[in-house]
Amino acid sequence: MRISVIGAGYVGLVTAAALASKGHNVIVVDTNPTKVAMINHKESPIFEEGLDDMVSSCIESKLLEATGNYEEILATDITLICVSTPSNSDGSMNLSYIRESARDIGKMLGAKNARHAVVVRSTVLSGTTKGIIIPAIEQYSGKKANINFDIAVNPEFLQEGKALHGFFNPDRIIIGEEEQRAGDMVEKLY
């Protein structure tokens, strides 16, 4: 499967490298040029035991690539949103990266004729997908969820320092879907 992962932070890069190691073609999209350069030079910008070797191996096998260009989404079948959701000063969740990624994904999907699936892996509160992500993608793509593109939620349960082990040996995989087609695509990833 051809996969785009938005965000080369902890969740995004671990997810991207693990999926690439399973034989998927994965492109990581990140706005930080330093992270993009490090990944393409076979280095992980984050520390996780075994991740440097996995990134290096996947880059060498041409199953993993990093870019700052959202247009690369057009060549993929499914996009995983793995951007940061830091806390605001008042303790609330900062969803600005989620909004930006949904907007940019929407812009790309507007130019794509083939059906595409979008999967939320970032840590978000209940209602964020329906209240923020879907409306932004629809607005910027001119398309409708579950009609022109699929949407699913696949929360991550990665533990820092043991994330690769947890990815390959999960005690649970949760897939939220409104349409079975979206959930089936996520299931194929695993």
PyMOL commands that place a pseudoatom at each C-alpha (Angstrom):
pseudoatom trace, name=CA, resn=MET, resi=1, chain=A, elem=C, hetatm=0, pos=[0.000, 0.000, 0.000]
pseudoatom trace, name=CA, resn=ARG, resi=2, chain=A, elem=C, hetatm=0, pos=[1.151, 3.578, -0.642]
pseudoatom trace, name=CA, resn=ILE, resi=3, chain=A, elem=C, hetatm=0, pos=[0.947, 5.561, 2.597]
pseudoatom trace, name=CA, resn=SER, resi=4, chain=A, elem=C, hetatm=0, pos=[1.564, 9.184, 3.530]
pseudoatom trace, name=CA, resn=VAL, resi=5, chain=A, elem=C, hetatm=0, pos=[2.210, 10.037, 7.170]
pseudoatom trace, name=CA, resn=ILE, resi=6, chain=A, elem=C, hetatm=0, pos=[1.772, 13.649, 8.238]
pseudoatom trace, name=CA, resn=GLY, resi=7, chain=A, elem=C, hetatm=0, pos=[4.242, 14.472, 10.995]
pseudoatom trace, name=CA, resn=ALA, resi=8, chain=A, elem=C, hetatm=0, pos=[7.756, 13.157, 11.641]
pseudoatom trace, name=CA, resn=GLY, resi=9, chain=A, elem=C, hetatm=0, pos=[7.532, 13.401, 15.412]
pseudoatom trace, name=CA, resn=TYR, resi=10, chain=A, elem=C, hetatm=0, pos=[7.460, 10.453, 17.759]
pseudoatom trace, name=CA, resn=VAL, resi=11, chain=A, elem=C, hetatm=0, pos=[4.186, 8.895, 16.635]
pseudoatom trace, name=CA, resn=GLY, resi=12, chain=A, elem=C, hetatm=0, pos=[4.606, 9.758, 12.967]
pseudoatom trace, name=CA, resn=LEU, resi=13, chain=A, elem=C, hetatm=0, pos=[8.142, 8.514, 12.447]
pseudoatom trace, name=CA, resn=VAL, resi=14, chain=A, elem=C, hetatm=0, pos=[7.690, 5.334, 14.479]
pseudoatom trace, name=CA, resn=THR, resi=15, chain=A, elem=C, hetatm=0, pos=[4.489, 4.578, 12.558]
pseudoatom trace, name=CA, resn=ALA, resi=16, chain=A, elem=C, hetatm=0, pos=[6.069, 5.397, 9.180]
pseudoatom trace, name=CA, resn=ALA, resi=17, chain=A, elem=C, hetatm=0, pos=[9.218, 3.338, 9.747]
pseudoatom trace, name=CA, resn=ALA, resi=18, chain=A, elem=C, hetatm=0, pos=[7.284, 0.382, 11.152]
pseudoatom trace, name=CA, resn=LEU, resi=19, chain=A, elem=C, hetatm=0, pos=[4.860, 0.351, 8.210]
pseudoatom trace, name=CA, resn=ALA, resi=20, chain=A, elem=C, hetatm=0, pos=[7.723, 0.681, 5.716]
pseudoatom trace, name=CA, resn=SER, resi=21, chain=A, elem=C, hetatm=0, pos=[9.516, -2.234, 7.391]
pseudoatom trace, name=CA, resn=LYS, resi=22, chain=A, elem=C, hetatm=0, pos=[6.384, -4.304, 6.693]
pseudoatom trace, name=CA, resn=GLY, resi=23, chain=A, elem=C, hetatm=0, pos=[6.782, -3.606, 2.957]
pseudoatom trace, name=CA, resn=HIS, resi=24, chain=A, elem=C, hetatm=0, pos=[4.512, -0.589, 2.510]
pseudoatom trace, name=CA, resn=ASN, resi=25, chain=A, elem=C, hetatm=0, pos=[5.744, 2.417, 0.505]
pseudoatom trace, name=CA, resn=VAL, resi=26, chain=A, elem=C, hetatm=0, pos=[5.678, 5.302, 2.975]
pseudoatom trace, name=CA, resn=ILE, resi=27, chain=A, elem=C, hetatm=0, pos=[6.285, 9.013, 2.573]
pseudoatom trace, name=CA, resn=VAL, resi=28, chain=A, elem=C, hetatm=0, pos=[6.574, 11.169, 5.697]
pseudoatom trace, name=CA, resn=VAL, resi=29, chain=A, elem=C, hetatm=0, pos=[5.476, 14.779, 5.264]
pseudoatom trace, name=CA, resn=ASP, resi=30, chain=A, elem=C, hetatm=0, pos=[6.834, 17.282, 7.768]
pseudoatom trace, name=CA, resn=THR, resi=31, chain=A, elem=C, hetatm=0, pos=[7.255, 21.052, 7.656]
pseudoatom trace, name=CA, resn=ASN, resi=32, chain=A, elem=C, hetatm=0, pos=[10.582, 20.910, 9.547]
pseudoatom trace, name=CA, resn=PRO, resi=33, chain=A, elem=C, hetatm=0, pos=[13.351, 20.755, 6.911]
pseudoatom trace, name=CA, resn=THR, resi=34, chain=A, elem=C, hetatm=0, pos=[15.899, 19.529, 9.476]
pseudoatom trace, name=CA, resn=LYS, resi=35, chain=A, elem=C, hetatm=0, pos=[13.787, 16.463, 10.294]
pseudoatom trace, name=CA, resn=VAL, resi=36, chain=A, elem=C, hetatm=0, pos=[13.196, 15.785, 6.599]
pseudoatom trace, name=CA, resn=ALA, resi=37, chain=A, elem=C, hetatm=0, pos=[16.928, 15.979, 5.837]
pseudoatom trace, name=CA, resn=MET, resi=38, chain=A, elem=C, hetatm=0, pos=[17.878, 13.741, 8.770]
pseudoatom trace, name=CA, resn=ILE, resi=39, chain=A, elem=C, hetatm=0, pos=[15.386, 11.043, 7.777]
pseudoatom trace, name=CA, resn=ASN, resi=40, chain=A, elem=C, hetatm=0, pos=[16.502, 11.102, 4.147]
pseudoatom trace, name=CA, resn=HIS, resi=41, chain=A, elem=C, hetatm=0, pos=[20.104, 10.800, 5.380]
pseudoatom trace, name=CA, resn=LYS, resi=42, chain=A, elem=C, hetatm=0, pos=[19.100, 7.608, 7.240]
pseudoatom trace, name=CA, resn=GLU, resi=43, chain=A, elem=C, hetatm=0, pos=[18.974, 9.199, 10.702]
pseudoatom trace, name=CA, resn=SER, resi=44, chain=A, elem=C, hetatm=0, pos=[16.124, 9.442, 13.148]
pseudoatom trace, name=CA, resn=PRO, resi=45, chain=A, elem=C, hetatm=0, pos=[15.539, 12.923, 14.613]
pseudoatom trace, name=CA, resn=ILE, resi=46, chain=A, elem=C, hetatm=0, pos=[14.138, 11.239, 17.741]
pseudoatom trace, name=CA, resn=PHE, resi=47, chain=A, elem=C, hetatm=0, pos=[15.596, 8.595, 20.022]
pseudoatom trace, name=CA, resn=GLU, resi=48, chain=A, elem=C, hetatm=0, pos=[13.851, 5.267, 20.128]
pseudoatom trace, name=CA, resn=GLU, resi=49, chain=A, elem=C, hetatm=0, pos=[15.755, 2.016, 20.473]
pseudoatom trace, name=CA, resn=GLY, resi=50, chain=A, elem=C, hetatm=0, pos=[16.105, 0.413, 17.035]
pseudoatom trace, name=CA, resn=LEU, resi=51, chain=A, elem=C, hetatm=0, pos=[14.542, 3.319, 15.147]
pseudoatom trace, name=CA, resn=ASP, resi=52, chain=A, elem=C, hetatm=0, pos=[17.799, 4.599, 13.605]
pseudoatom trace, name=CA, resn=ASP, resi=53, chain=A, elem=C, hetatm=0, pos=[18.498, 1.168, 12.110]
pseudoatom trace, name=CA, resn=MET, resi=54, chain=A, elem=C, hetatm=0, pos=[14.916, 0.774, 10.901]
pseudoatom trace, name=CA, resn=VAL, resi=55, chain=A, elem=C, hetatm=0, pos=[14.859, 4.233, 9.289]
pseudoatom trace, name=CA, resn=SER, resi=56, chain=A, elem=C, hetatm=0, pos=[18.223, 3.569, 7.628]
pseudoatom trace, name=CA, resn=SER, resi=57, chain=A, elem=C, hetatm=0, pos=[17.131, 0.181, 6.318]
pseudoatom trace, name=CA, resn=CYS, resi=58, chain=A, elem=C, hetatm=0, pos=[13.810, 1.494, 5.002]
pseudoatom trace, name=CA, resn=ILE, resi=59, chain=A, elem=C, hetatm=0, pos=[15.453, 4.493, 3.297]
pseudoatom trace, name=CA, resn=GLU, resi=60, chain=A, elem=C, hetatm=0, pos=[18.018, 2.178, 1.666]
pseudoatom trace, name=CA, resn=SER, resi=61, chain=A, elem=C, hetatm=0, pos=[15.262, -0.143, 0.432]
pseudoatom trace, name=CA, resn=LYS, resi=62, chain=A, elem=C, hetatm=0, pos=[13.385, 2.905, -0.940]
pseudoatom trace, name=CA, resn=LEU, resi=63, chain=A, elem=C, hetatm=0, pos=[10.279, 2.047, 1.101]
pseudoatom trace, name=CA, resn=LEU, resi=64, chain=A, elem=C, hetatm=0, pos=[10.573, 5.228, 3.205]
pseudoatom trace, name=CA, resn=GLU, resi=65, chain=A, elem=C, hetatm=0, pos=[11.127, 8.826, 2.174]
pseudoatom trace, name=CA, resn=ALA, resi=66, chain=A, elem=C, hetatm=0, pos=[10.624, 12.202, 3.859]
pseudoatom trace, name=CA, resn=THR, resi=67, chain=A, elem=C, hetatm=0, pos=[9.474, 15.461, 2.288]
pseudoatom trace, name=CA, resn=GLY, resi=68, chain=A, elem=C, hetatm=0, pos=[8.081, 18.857, 3.173]
pseudoatom trace, name=CA, resn=ASN, resi=69, chain=A, elem=C, hetatm=0, pos=[5.748, 18.752, 0.175]
pseudoatom trace, name=CA, resn=TYR, resi=70, chain=A, elem=C, hetatm=0, pos=[2.088, 17.918, 0.800]
pseudoatom trace, name=CA, resn=GLU, resi=71, chain=A, elem=C, hetatm=0, pos=[1.650, 17.216, -2.923]
pseudoatom trace, name=CA, resn=GLU, resi=72, chain=A, elem=C, hetatm=0, pos=[3.214, 13.795, -2.320]
pseudoatom trace, name=CA, resn=ILE, resi=73, chain=A, elem=C, hetatm=0, pos=[-0.140, 12.781, -0.802]
pseudoatom trace, name=CA, resn=LEU, resi=74, chain=A, elem=C, hetatm=0, pos=[-1.509, 12.613, -4.336]
pseudoatom trace, name=CA, resn=ALA, resi=75, chain=A, elem=C, hetatm=0, pos=[0.592, 9.504, -5.035]
pseudoatom trace, name=CA, resn=THR, resi=76, chain=A, elem=C, hetatm=0, pos=[-0.686, 7.640, -1.955]
pseudoatom trace, name=CA, resn=ASP, resi=77, chain=A, elem=C, hetatm=0, pos=[-3.834, 5.683, -1.098]
pseudoatom trace, name=CA, resn=ILE, resi=78, chain=A, elem=C, hetatm=0, pos=[-4.090, 6.561, 2.581]
pseudoatom trace, name=CA, resn=THR, resi=79, chain=A, elem=C, hetatm=0, pos=[-2.892, 9.416, 4.795]
pseudoatom trace, name=CA, resn=LEU, resi=80, chain=A, elem=C, hetatm=0, pos=[-2.239, 9.075, 8.512]
pseudoatom trace, name=CA, resn=ILE, resi=81, chain=A, elem=C, hetatm=0, pos=[-2.419, 12.269, 10.560]
pseudoatom trace, name=CA, resn=CYS, resi=82, chain=A, elem=C, hetatm=0, pos=[0.270, 11.981, 13.251]
pseudoatom trace, name=CA, resn=VAL, resi=83, chain=A, elem=C, hetatm=0, pos=[0.888, 15.606, 14.178]
pseudoatom trace, name=CA, resn=SER, resi=84, chain=A, elem=C, hetatm=0, pos=[1.578, 16.965, 17.627]
pseudoatom trace, name=CA, resn=THR, resi=85, chain=A, elem=C, hetatm=0, pos=[-1.231, 18.059, 19.942]
pseudoatom trace, name=CA, resn=PRO, resi=86, chain=A, elem=C, hetatm=0, pos=[0.648, 19.974, 22.660]
pseudoatom trace, name=CA, resn=SER, resi=87, chain=A, elem=C, hetatm=0, pos=[-1.009, 21.640, 25.622]
pseudoatom trace, name=CA, resn=ASN, resi=88, chain=A, elem=C, hetatm=0, pos=[-1.870, 25.321, 25.657]
pseudoatom trace, name=CA, resn=SER, resi=89, chain=A, elem=C, hetatm=0, pos=[-0.850, 27.447, 28.647]
pseudoatom trace, name=CA, resn=ASP, resi=90, chain=A, elem=C, hetatm=0, pos=[-4.311, 26.914, 30.178]
pseudoatom trace, name=CA, resn=GLY, resi=91, chain=A, elem=C, hetatm=0, pos=[-3.946, 23.119, 29.904]
pseudoatom trace, name=CA, resn=SER, resi=92, chain=A, elem=C, hetatm=0, pos=[-6.309, 22.727, 26.945]
pseudoatom trace, name=CA, resn=MET, resi=93, chain=A, elem=C, hetatm=0, pos=[-5.232, 20.825, 23.850]
pseudoatom trace, name=CA, resn=ASN, resi=94, chain=A, elem=C, hetatm=0, pos=[-3.648, 22.869, 21.068]
pseudoatom trace, name=CA, resn=LEU, resi=95, chain=A, elem=C, hetatm=0, pos=[-5.267, 21.677, 17.843]
pseudoatom trace, name=CA, resn=SER, resi=96, chain=A, elem=C, hetatm=0, pos=[-3.561, 24.147, 15.496]
pseudoatom trace, name=CA, resn=TYR, resi=97, chain=A, elem=C, hetatm=0, pos=[-1.386, 21.446, 13.889]
pseudoatom trace, name=CA, resn=ILE, resi=98, chain=A, elem=C, hetatm=0, pos=[-4.455, 19.244, 13.399]
pseudoatom trace, name=CA, resn=ARG, resi=99, chain=A, elem=C, hetatm=0, pos=[-6.313, 22.117, 11.704]
pseudoatom trace, name=CA, resn=GLU, resi=100, chain=A, elem=C, hetatm=0, pos=[-3.339, 22.935, 9.466]
pseudoatom trace, name=CA, resn=SER, resi=101, chain=A, elem=C, hetatm=0, pos=[-2.806, 19.333, 8.401]
pseudoatom trace, name=CA, resn=ALA, resi=102, chain=A, elem=C, hetatm=0, pos=[-6.533, 18.819, 7.695]
pseudoatom trace, name=CA, resn=ARG, resi=103, chain=A, elem=C, hetatm=0, pos=[-6.559, 21.992, 5.592]
pseudoatom trace, name=CA, resn=ASP, resi=104, chain=A, elem=C, hetatm=0, pos=[-3.457, 20.941, 3.641]
pseudoatom trace, name=CA, resn=ILE, resi=105, chain=A, elem=C, hetatm=0, pos=[-4.759, 17.393, 3.140]
pseudoatom trace, name=CA, resn=GLY, resi=106, chain=A, elem=C, hetatm=0, pos=[-8.042, 18.863, 1.893]
pseudoatom trace, name=CA, resn=LYS, resi=107, chain=A, elem=C, hetatm=0, pos=[-6.228, 21.041, -0.632]
pseudoatom trace, name=CA, resn=MET, resi=108, chain=A, elem=C, hetatm=0, pos=[-4.472, 17.980, -2.029]
pseudoatom trace, name=CA, resn=LEU, resi=109, chain=A, elem=C, hetatm=0, pos=[-7.579, 15.794, -2.078]
pseudoatom trace, name=CA, resn=GLY, resi=110, chain=A, elem=C, hetatm=0, pos=[-9.360, 18.479, -4.066]
pseudoatom trace, name=CA, resn=ALA, resi=111, chain=A, elem=C, hetatm=0, pos=[-6.893, 17.811, -6.889]
pseudoatom trace, name=CA, resn=LYS, resi=112, chain=A, elem=C, hetatm=0, pos=[-7.171, 14.025, -6.662]
pseudoatom trace, name=CA, resn=ASN, resi=113, chain=A, elem=C, hetatm=0, pos=[-9.681, 11.991, -8.661]
pseudoatom trace, name=CA, resn=ALA, resi=114, chain=A, elem=C, hetatm=0, pos=[-9.159, 8.632, -6.936]
pseudoatom trace, name=CA, resn=ARG, resi=115, chain=A, elem=C, hetatm=0, pos=[-10.760, 7.865, -3.592]
pseudoatom trace, name=CA, resn=HIS, resi=116, chain=A, elem=C, hetatm=0, pos=[-8.457, 8.391, -0.614]
pseudoatom trace, name=CA, resn=ALA, resi=117, chain=A, elem=C, hetatm=0, pos=[-8.583, 7.451, 3.061]
pseudoatom trace, name=CA, resn=VAL, resi=118, chain=A, elem=C, hetatm=0, pos=[-7.573, 9.776, 5.907]
pseudoatom trace, name=CA, resn=VAL, resi=119, chain=A, elem=C, hetatm=0, pos=[-6.790, 8.242, 9.294]
pseudoatom trace, name=CA, resn=VAL, resi=120, chain=A, elem=C, hetatm=0, pos=[-6.422, 10.201, 12.538]
pseudoatom trace, name=CA, resn=ARG, resi=121, chain=A, elem=C, hetatm=0, pos=[-3.658, 8.771, 14.756]
pseudoatom trace, name=CA, resn=SER, resi=122, chain=A, elem=C, hetatm=0, pos=[-2.871, 11.952, 16.685]
pseudoatom trace, name=CA, resn=THR, resi=123, chain=A, elem=C, hetatm=0, pos=[-4.115, 12.128, 20.252]
pseudoatom trace, name=CA, resn=VAL, resi=124, chain=A, elem=C, hetatm=0, pos=[-7.321, 14.169, 20.111]
pseudoatom trace, name=CA, resn=LEU, resi=125, chain=A, elem=C, hetatm=0, pos=[-10.454, 14.544, 22.176]
pseudoatom trace, name=CA, resn=SER, resi=126, chain=A, elem=C, hetatm=0, pos=[-13.693, 12.883, 21.211]
pseudoatom trace, name=CA, resn=GLY, resi=127, chain=A, elem=C, hetatm=0, pos=[-15.474, 14.961, 18.591]
pseudoatom trace, name=CA, resn=THR, resi=128, chain=A, elem=C, hetatm=0, pos=[-12.326, 16.415, 17.016]
pseudoatom trace, name=CA, resn=THR, resi=129, chain=A, elem=C, hetatm=0, pos=[-12.571, 14.287, 13.887]
pseudoatom trace, name=CA, resn=LYS, resi=130, chain=A, elem=C, hetatm=0, pos=[-16.209, 15.215, 13.213]
pseudoatom trace, name=CA, resn=GLY, resi=131, chain=A, elem=C, hetatm=0, pos=[-15.969, 18.776, 14.498]
pseudoatom trace, name=CA, resn=ILE, resi=132, chain=A, elem=C, hetatm=0, pos=[-12.631, 19.948, 13.075]
pseudoatom trace, name=CA, resn=ILE, resi=133, chain=A, elem=C, hetatm=0, pos=[-10.895, 17.475, 10.769]
pseudoatom trace, name=CA, resn=ILE, resi=134, chain=A, elem=C, hetatm=0, pos=[-13.758, 16.421, 8.495]
pseudoatom trace, name=CA, resn=PRO, resi=135, chain=A, elem=C, hetatm=0, pos=[-15.127, 19.984, 8.039]
pseudoatom trace, name=CA, resn=ALA, resi=136, chain=A, elem=C, hetatm=0, pos=[-11.655, 21.312, 7.150]
pseudoatom trace, name=CA, resn=ILE, resi=137, chain=A, elem=C, hetatm=0, pos=[-10.950, 18.536, 4.634]
pseudoatom trace, name=CA, resn=GLU, resi=138, chain=A, elem=C, hetatm=0, pos=[-14.403, 18.998, 3.093]
pseudoatom trace, name=CA, resn=GLN, resi=139, chain=A, elem=C, hetatm=0, pos=[-14.039, 22.783, 2.902]
pseudoatom trace, name=CA, resn=TYR, resi=140, chain=A, elem=C, hetatm=0, pos=[-10.621, 22.741, 1.241]
pseudoatom trace, name=CA, resn=SER, resi=141, chain=A, elem=C, hetatm=0, pos=[-11.222, 19.721, -1.015]
pseudoatom trace, name=CA, resn=GLY, resi=142, chain=A, elem=C, hetatm=0, pos=[-14.783, 20.456, -2.086]
pseudoatom trace, name=CA, resn=LYS, resi=143, chain=A, elem=C, hetatm=0, pos=[-15.514, 16.782, -1.382]
pseudoatom trace, name=CA, resn=LYS, resi=144, chain=A, elem=C, hetatm=0, pos=[-17.654, 14.928, 1.153]
pseudoatom trace, name=CA, resn=ALA, resi=145, chain=A, elem=C, hetatm=0, pos=[-16.507, 12.435, 3.796]
pseudoatom trace, name=CA, resn=ASN, resi=146, chain=A, elem=C, hetatm=0, pos=[-17.700, 8.863, 3.252]
pseudoatom trace, name=CA, resn=ILE, resi=147, chain=A, elem=C, hetatm=0, pos=[-18.746, 9.792, -0.299]
pseudoatom trace, name=CA, resn=ASN, resi=148, chain=A, elem=C, hetatm=0, pos=[-15.596, 11.141, -1.980]
pseudoatom trace, name=CA, resn=PHE, resi=149, chain=A, elem=C, hetatm=0, pos=[-13.005, 10.241, 0.669]
pseudoatom trace, name=CA, resn=ASP, resi=150, chain=A, elem=C, hetatm=0, pos=[-12.907, 7.850, 3.598]
pseudoatom trace, name=CA, resn=ILE, resi=151, chain=A, elem=C, hetatm=0, pos=[-12.127, 8.737, 7.201]
pseudoatom trace, name=CA, resn=ALA, resi=152, chain=A, elem=C, hetatm=0, pos=[-11.142, 6.580, 10.156]
pseudoatom trace, name=CA, resn=VAL, resi=153, chain=A, elem=C, hetatm=0, pos=[-9.575, 6.916, 13.574]
pseudoatom trace, name=CA, resn=ASN, resi=154, chain=A, elem=C, hetatm=0, pos=[-6.736, 4.651, 14.714]
pseudoatom trace, name=CA, resn=PRO, resi=155, chain=A, elem=C, hetatm=0, pos=[-5.425, 5.960, 18.046]
pseudoatom trace, name=CA, resn=GLU, resi=156, chain=A, elem=C, hetatm=0, pos=[-1.880, 5.118, 18.992]
pseudoatom trace, name=CA, resn=PHE, resi=157, chain=A, elem=C, hetatm=0, pos=[-0.861, 3.586, 22.302]
pseudoatom trace, name=CA, resn=LEU, resi=158, chain=A, elem=C, hetatm=0, pos=[2.905, 3.891, 21.893]
pseudoatom trace, name=CA, resn=GLN, resi=159, chain=A, elem=C, hetatm=0, pos=[5.109, 4.007, 24.956]
pseudoatom trace, name=CA, resn=GLU, resi=160, chain=A, elem=C, hetatm=0, pos=[8.264, 6.060, 24.490]
pseudoatom trace, name=CA, resn=GLY, resi=161, chain=A, elem=C, hetatm=0, pos=[11.333, 3.856, 24.666]
pseudoatom trace, name=CA, resn=LYS, resi=162, chain=A, elem=C, hetatm=0, pos=[9.276, 0.795, 23.732]
pseudoatom trace, name=CA, resn=ALA, resi=163, chain=A, elem=C, hetatm=0, pos=[7.282, 2.171, 20.797]
pseudoatom trace, name=CA, resn=LEU, resi=164, chain=A, elem=C, hetatm=0, pos=[8.634, -0.168, 18.120]
pseudoatom trace, name=CA, resn=HIS, resi=165, chain=A, elem=C, hetatm=0, pos=[8.052, -3.196, 20.307]
pseudoatom trace, name=CA, resn=GLY, resi=166, chain=A, elem=C, hetatm=0, pos=[4.543, -1.930, 21.064]
pseudoatom trace, name=CA, resn=PHE, resi=167, chain=A, elem=C, hetatm=0, pos=[3.787, -1.333, 17.393]
pseudoatom trace, name=CA, resn=PHE, resi=168, chain=A, elem=C, hetatm=0, pos=[4.737, -4.879, 16.416]
pseudoatom trace, name=CA, resn=ASN, resi=169, chain=A, elem=C, hetatm=0, pos=[3.234, -6.491, 19.534]
pseudoatom trace, name=CA, resn=PRO, resi=170, chain=A, elem=C, hetatm=0, pos=[0.108, -4.468, 20.327]
pseudoatom trace, name=CA, resn=ASP, resi=171, chain=A, elem=C, hetatm=0, pos=[-2.218, -5.512, 23.116]
pseudoatom trace, name=CA, resn=ARG, resi=172, chain=A, elem=C, hetatm=0, pos=[-4.998, -3.815, 21.117]
pseudoatom trace, name=CA, resn=ILE, resi=173, chain=A, elem=C, hetatm=0, pos=[-5.632, -2.071, 17.824]
pseudoatom trace, name=CA, resn=ILE, resi=174, chain=A, elem=C, hetatm=0, pos=[-8.616, 0.260, 17.769]
pseudoatom trace, name=CA, resn=ILE, resi=175, chain=A, elem=C, hetatm=0, pos=[-10.181, 1.327, 14.486]
pseudoatom trace, name=CA, resn=GLY, resi=176, chain=A, elem=C, hetatm=0, pos=[-13.040, 3.813, 14.452]
pseudoatom trace, name=CA, resn=GLU, resi=177, chain=A, elem=C, hetatm=0, pos=[-15.065, 4.014, 11.264]
pseudoatom trace, name=CA, resn=GLU, resi=178, chain=A, elem=C, hetatm=0, pos=[-18.386, 5.217, 9.931]
pseudoatom trace, name=CA, resn=GLU, resi=179, chain=A, elem=C, hetatm=0, pos=[-17.992, 3.331, 6.678]
pseudoatom trace, name=CA, resn=GLN, resi=180, chain=A, elem=C, hetatm=0, pos=[-16.500, -0.164, 6.617]
pseudoatom trace, name=CA, resn=ARG, resi=181, chain=A, elem=C, hetatm=0, pos=[-14.303, 0.729, 3.635]
pseudoatom trace, name=CA, resn=ALA, resi=182, chain=A, elem=C, hetatm=0, pos=[-12.191, 3.083, 5.795]
pseudoatom trace, name=CA, resn=GLY, resi=183, chain=A, elem=C, hetatm=0, pos=[-11.757, 0.562, 8.596]
pseudoatom trace, name=CA, resn=ASP, resi=184, chain=A, elem=C, hetatm=0, pos=[-10.840, -2.169, 6.125]
pseudoatom trace, name=CA, resn=MET, resi=185, chain=A, elem=C, hetatm=0, pos=[-8.038, 0.005, 4.721]
pseudoatom trace, name=CA, resn=VAL, resi=186, chain=A, elem=C, hetatm=0, pos=[-6.637, 0.594, 8.199]
pseudoatom trace, name=CA, resn=GLU, resi=187, chain=A, elem=C, hetatm=0, pos=[-6.843, -3.114, 8.979]
pseudoatom trace, name=CA, resn=LYS, resi=188, chain=A, elem=C, hetatm=0, pos=[-4.762, -3.849, 5.857]
pseudoatom trace, name=CA, resn=LEU, resi=189, chain=A, elem=C, hetatm=0, pos=[-1.959, -1.701, 7.279]
pseudoatom trace, name=CA, resn=TYR, resi=190, chain=A, elem=C, hetatm=0, pos=[-1.453, -4.155, 10.100]
for i in range(1, 190): cmd.bond("trace and resi %d" % i, "trace and resi %d" % (i + 1))
show_as sticks, trace
zoom trace
